[in-house]
Amino acid sequence: MAGVWKLNTGEFAPQLSSDATHHARINIAYQPPEEYDFRVDFTRSAGDNCMTQIFTHQNPCCLVLFGWKGTVSGFQQINNQSADKNATGVRNLSTTNGQRHTSVVKVRKTFIEAWLDGNLITRYDTDGSDMSAKDWKVDAPLGVGTQLSPTIFHTIELTEITGTGRSLR
């Protein structure tokens, strides 16, 4: 969708990497079921801004981690407000370049949760009708993105909880 993305041979498996583009993002052509876990293992290699997981729960939304120059993490858009202004915004999550993280977005019929390195960081009760992905639109139900911060994606996986998803290719 935007930015320069490379698929490199990693030590154990291929790794996807982004460049320092403003709102770099890539589609994942998969329609998830109604309930699922969307897991991303990533390492920011440079810069001081965010990694984003773009997902769908009736409407598109995204989890922004270490956004606004590392000051806020949370879901956006919720009722047309970004994570730095809505109730899901969490401050004081820290990271350094070269630090590997595991992020999981849990999508359920009545809520969404964000987990970072095994810890729940935010939860929002919703059926998805009040969500949108204003700055992080992709042409698929799922995607990942970065903001001015080259990032390596070690693993991107989806676990189906209820129902069966399907490839869009």
Contacts in CASP RR format, 6 or more apart in sequence:
PFRMAT RR
TARGET T0000
AUTHOR 0000-0000-0000
METHOD contacts of the structure
MODEL  1
MAGVWKLNTGEFAPQLSSDATHHARINIAYQPPEEYDFRVDFTRSAGDNC
MTQIFTHQNPCCLVLFGWKGTVSGFQQINNQSADKNATGVRNLSTTNGQR
HTSVVKVRKTFIEAWLDGNLITRYDTDGSDMSAKDWKVDAPLGVGTQLSP
TIFHTIELTEITGTGRSLR
1 25 0 8 1.000
1 26 0 8 1.000
1 27 0 8 1.000
1 137 0 8 1.000
1 138 0 8 1.000
1 139 0 8 1.000
2 21 0 8 1.000
2 23 0 8 1.000
2 24 0 8 1.000
2 25 0 8 1.000
3 18 0 8 1.000
3 19 0 8 1.000
3 21 0 8 1.000
3 24 0 8 1.000
3 25 0 8 1.000
4 18 0 8 1.000
4 19 0 8 1.000
4 21 0 8 1.000
4 24 0 8 1.000
5 16 0 8 1.000
5 17 0 8 1.000
5 18 0 8 1.000
5 19 0 8 1.000
5 24 0 8 1.000
5 26 0 8 1.000
6 16 0 8 1.000
6 17 0 8 1.000
7 14 0 8 1.000
7 15 0 8 1.000
7 16 0 8 1.000
8 14 0 8 1.000
8 15 0 8 1.000
8 16 0 8 1.000
8 17 0 8 1.000
9 15 0 8 1.000
13 154 0 8 1.000
13 155 0 8 1.000
15 152 0 8 1.000
15 153 0 8 1.000
15 154 0 8 1.000
16 26 0 8 1.000
16 144 0 8 1.000
16 152 0 8 1.000
16 153 0 8 1.000
16 156 0 8 1.000
17 45 0 8 1.000
17 150 0 8 1.000
17 151 0 8 1.000
17 152 0 8 1.000
17 153 0 8 1.000
18 24 0 8 1.000
18 26 0 8 1.000
18 144 0 8 1.000
18 145 0 8 1.000
18 146 0 8 1.000
18 150 0 8 1.000
18 151 0 8 1.000
18 153 0 8 1.000
19 150 0 8 1.000
20 46 0 8 1.000
20 47 0 8 1.000
20 148 0 8 1.000
20 149 0 8 1.000
20 150 0 8 1.000
21 146 0 8 1.000
21 148 0 8 1.000
22 147 0 8 1.000
22 148 0 8 1.000
23 135 0 8 1.000
23 136 0 8 1.000
23 145 0 8 1.000
23 147 0 8 1.000
24 145 0 8 1.000
24 146 0 8 1.000
24 147 0 8 1.000
25 52 0 8 1.000
25 54 0 8 1.000
25 136 0 8 1.000
25 138 0 8 1.000
25 143 0 8 1.000
25 144 0 8 1.000
25 145 0 8 1.000
25 146 0 8 1.000
26 138 0 8 1.000
26 143 0 8 1.000
26 144 0 8 1.000
26 145 0 8 1.000
27 138 0 8 1.000
27 139 0 8 1.000
27 140 0 8 1.000
27 142 0 8 1.000
27 143 0 8 1.000
28 138 0 8 1.000
28 140 0 8 1.000
28 141 0 8 1.000
28 142 0 8 1.000
28 143 0 8 1.000
28 144 0 8 1.000
28 156 0 8 1.000
29 140 0 8 1.000
29 167 0 8 1.000
29 168 0 8 1.000
29 169 0 8 1.000
30 140 0 8 1.000
30 141 0 8 1.000
30 142 0 8 1.000
30 158 0 8 1.000
30 165 0 8 1.000
30 166 0 8 1.000
30 167 0 8 1.000
30 168 0 8 1.000
31 141 0 8 1.000
31 165 0 8 1.000
31 166 0 8 1.000
31 167 0 8 1.000
31 168 0 8 1.000
32 38 0 8 1.000
32 55 0 8 1.000
32 56 0 8 1.000
32 107 0 8 1.000
32 141 0 8 1.000
32 142 0 8 1.000
32 158 0 8 1.000
32 160 0 8 1.000
32 165 0 8 1.000
33 160 0 8 1.000
33 161 0 8 1.000
33 162 0 8 1.000
33 163 0 8 1.000
33 164 0 8 1.000
33 165 0 8 1.000
34 107 0 8 1.000
34 109 0 8 1.000
34 162 0 8 1.000
34 163 0 8 1.000
35 107 0 8 1.000
35 108 0 8 1.000
35 109 0 8 1.000
35 160 0 8 1.000
35 161 0 8 1.000
35 162 0 8 1.000
35 163 0 8 1.000
36 107 0 8 1.000
36 158 0 8 1.000
36 159 0 8 1.000
36 160 0 8 1.000
36 161 0 8 1.000
37 104 0 8 1.000
37 105 0 8 1.000
37 106 0 8 1.000
37 107 0 8 1.000
37 158 0 8 1.000
37 159 0 8 1.000
37 161 0 8 1.000
38 53 0 8 1.000
38 55 0 8 1.000
38 104 0 8 1.000
38 105 0 8 1.000
38 107 0 8 1.000
38 142 0 8 1.000
38 157 0 8 1.000
38 158 0 8 1.000
39 102 0 8 1.000
39 103 0 8 1.000
39 104 0 8 1.000
39 155 0 8 1.000
39 156 0 8 1.000
39 157 0 8 1.000
39 158 0 8 1.000
39 159 0 8 1.000
40 51 0 8 1.000
40 53 0 8 1.000
40 102 0 8 1.000
40 103 0 8 1.000
40 104 0 8 1.000
40 144 0 8 1.000
40 153 0 8 1.000
40 155 0 8 1.000
40 156 0 8 1.000
41 100 0 8 1.000
41 101 0 8 1.000
41 102 0 8 1.000
41 103 0 8 1.000
41 153 0 8 1.000
41 154 0 8 1.000
41 155 0 8 1.000
41 156 0 8 1.000
42 51 0 8 1.000
42 100 0 8 1.000
42 101 0 8 1.000
42 103 0 8 1.000
42 144 0 8 1.000
42 151 0 8 1.000
42 152 0 8 1.000
42 153 0 8 1.000
42 154 0 8 1.000
43 98 0 8 1.000
43 99 0 8 1.000
43 100 0 8 1.000
43 101 0 8 1.000
43 151 0 8 1.000
43 152 0 8 1.000
43 154 0 8 1.000
44 51 0 8 1.000
44 66 0 8 1.000
44 95 0 8 1.000
44 97 0 8 1.000
44 98 0 8 1.000
44 99 0 8 1.000
44 146 0 8 1.000
44 149 0 8 1.000
44 150 0 8 1.000
44 151 0 8 1.000
45 97 0 8 1.000
45 98 0 8 1.000
45 150 0 8 1.000
45 151 0 8 1.000
45 152 0 8 1.000
46 97 0 8 1.000
46 149 0 8 1.000
46 150 0 8 1.000
47 97 0 8 1.000
47 148 0 8 1.000
47 149 0 8 1.000
47 150 0 8 1.000
48 69 0 8 1.000
48 70 0 8 1.000
48 148 0 8 1.000
48 149 0 8 1.000
49 66 0 8 1.000
49 67 0 8 1.000
49 68 0 8 1.000
49 69 0 8 1.000
49 70 0 8 1.000
49 146 0 8 1.000
49 147 0 8 1.000
49 148 0 8 1.000
49 149 0 8 1.000
50 64 0 8 1.000
50 65 0 8 1.000
50 66 0 8 1.000
50 67 0 8 1.000
50 68 0 8 1.000
50 70 0 8 1.000
50 73 0 8 1.000
50 146 0 8 1.000
50 147 0 8 1.000
50 149 0 8 1.000
51 64 0 8 1.000
51 65 0 8 1.000
51 66 0 8 1.000
51 101 0 8 1.000
51 103 0 8 1.000
51 144 0 8 1.000
51 145 0 8 1.000
51 146 0 8 1.000
51 149 0 8 1.000
51 151 0 8 1.000
52 62 0 8 1.000
52 63 0 8 1.000
52 64 0 8 1.000
52 65 0 8 1.000
52 136 0 8 1.000
52 144 0 8 1.000
52 145 0 8 1.000
52 146 0 8 1.000
52 147 0 8 1.000
53 62 0 8 1.000
53 63 0 8 1.000
53 65 0 8 1.000
53 103 0 8 1.000
53 105 0 8 1.000
53 143 0 8 1.000
53 144 0 8 1.000
53 145 0 8 1.000
54 60 0 8 1.000
54 61 0 8 1.000
54 62 0 8 1.000
54 133 0 8 1.000
54 136 0 8 1.000
54 138 0 8 1.000
54 142 0 8 1.000
54 143 0 8 1.000
54 144 0 8 1.000
54 145 0 8 1.000
55 61 0 8 1.000
55 62 0 8 1.000
55 63 0 8 1.000
55 105 0 8 1.000
55 107 0 8 1.000
55 141 0 8 1.000
55 142 0 8 1.000
55 143 0 8 1.000
56 107 0 8 1.000
56 141 0 8 1.000
56 142 0 8 1.000
57 107 0 8 1.000
57 112 0 8 1.000
57 126 0 8 1.000
57 127 0 8 1.000
57 128 0 8 1.000
57 131 0 8 1.000
58 127 0 8 1.000
58 128 0 8 1.000
58 129 0 8 1.000
58 131 0 8 1.000
59 128 0 8 1.000
59 129 0 8 1.000
59 131 0 8 1.000
59 132 0 8 1.000
59 133 0 8 1.000
60 131 0 8 1.000
60 132 0 8 1.000
60 133 0 8 1.000
60 136 0 8 1.000
60 137 0 8 1.000
60 138 0 8 1.000
60 141 0 8 1.000
61 75 0 8 1.000
61 76 0 8 1.000
61 77 0 8 1.000
61 78 0 8 1.000
61 112 0 8 1.000
61 128 0 8 1.000
61 131 0 8 1.000
61 132 0 8 1.000
61 133 0 8 1.000
62 75 0 8 1.000
62 76 0 8 1.000
62 133 0 8 1.000
62 136 0 8 1.000
63 73 0 8 1.000
63 74 0 8 1.000
63 75 0 8 1.000
63 103 0 8 1.000
63 105 0 8 1.000
63 114 0 8 1.000
64 72 0 8 1.000
64 73 0 8 1.000
64 74 0 8 1.000
64 75 0 8 1.000
64 76 0 8 1.000
64 82 0 8 1.000
64 83 0 8 1.000
65 73 0 8 1.000
65 74 0 8 1.000
65 93 0 8 1.000
65 95 0 8 1.000
65 101 0 8 1.000
65 103 0 8 1.000
65 114 0 8 1.000
65 116 0 8 1.000
66 73 0 8 1.000
66 93 0 8 1.000
66 95 0 8 1.000
67 73 0 8 1.000
67 83 0 8 1.000
67 84 0 8 1.000
67 147 0 8 1.000
68 84 0 8 1.000
70 93 0 8 1.000
70 94 0 8 1.000
70 95 0 8 1.000
71 84 0 8 1.000
71 91 0 8 1.000
72 83 0 8 1.000
72 84 0 8 1.000
72 89 0 8 1.000
72 90 0 8 1.000
72 91 0 8 1.000
73 83 0 8 1.000
73 89 0 8 1.000
73 90 0 8 1.000
73 93 0 8 1.000
73 114 0 8 1.000
73 116 0 8 1.000
73 121 0 8 1.000
73 122 0 8 1.000
74 83 0 8 1.000
74 86 0 8 1.000
74 88 0 8 1.000
74 89 0 8 1.000
74 90 0 8 1.000
74 114 0 8 1.000
74 121 0 8 1.000
74 122 0 8 1.000
75 83 0 8 1.000
75 86 0 8 1.000
75 88 0 8 1.000
75 89 0 8 1.000
75 112 0 8 1.000
75 114 0 8 1.000
75 122 0 8 1.000
75 124 0 8 1.000
75 131 0 8 1.000
76 82 0 8 1.000
76 83 0 8 1.000
76 86 0 8 1.000
76 88 0 8 1.000
76 133 0 8 1.000
76 134 0 8 1.000
76 135 0 8 1.000
76 136 0 8 1.000
77 86 0 8 1.000
77 131 0 8 1.000
77 132 0 8 1.000
77 133 0 8 1.000
77 134 0 8 1.000
78 86 0 8 1.000
78 87 0 8 1.000
78 88 0 8 1.000
78 124 0 8 1.000
78 126 0 8 1.000
78 130 0 8 1.000
78 131 0 8 1.000
79 86 0 8 1.000
79 130 0 8 1.000
80 132 0 8 1.000
80 134 0 8 1.000
82 134 0 8 1.000
82 135 0 8 1.000
83 89 0 8 1.000
87 124 0 8 1.000
88 114 0 8 1.000
88 122 0 8 1.000
88 123 0 8 1.000
88 124 0 8 1.000
89 122 0 8 1.000
90 121 0 8 1.000
90 122 0 8 1.000
93 116 0 8 1.000
93 121 0 8 1.000
95 101 0 8 1.000
100 154 0 8 1.000
101 116 0 8 1.000
101 117 0 8 1.000
102 116 0 8 1.000
102 117 0 8 1.000
102 118 0 8 1.000
103 114 0 8 1.000
103 115 0 8 1.000
103 116 0 8 1.000
104 113 0 8 1.000
104 114 0 8 1.000
104 115 0 8 1.000
104 118 0 8 1.000
105 112 0 8 1.000
105 113 0 8 1.000
105 114 0 8 1.000
105 115 0 8 1.000
106 112 0 8 1.000
106 113 0 8 1.000
106 114 0 8 1.000
106 115 0 8 1.000
108 161 0 8 1.000
109 127 0 8 1.000
110 125 0 8 1.000
110 126 0 8 1.000
110 127 0 8 1.000
111 123 0 8 1.000
111 124 0 8 1.000
111 125 0 8 1.000
111 126 0 8 1.000
112 123 0 8 1.000
112 124 0 8 1.000
112 126 0 8 1.000
112 128 0 8 1.000
113 120 0 8 1.000
113 122 0 8 1.000
113 123 0 8 1.000
113 124 0 8 1.000
114 120 0 8 1.000
114 121 0 8 1.000
114 122 0 8 1.000
114 123 0 8 1.000
115 121 0 8 1.000
136 145 0 8 1.000
140 168 0 8 1.000
141 168 0 8 1.000
142 158 0 8 1.000
144 153 0 8 1.000
144 156 0 8 1.000
145 151 0 8 1.000
END
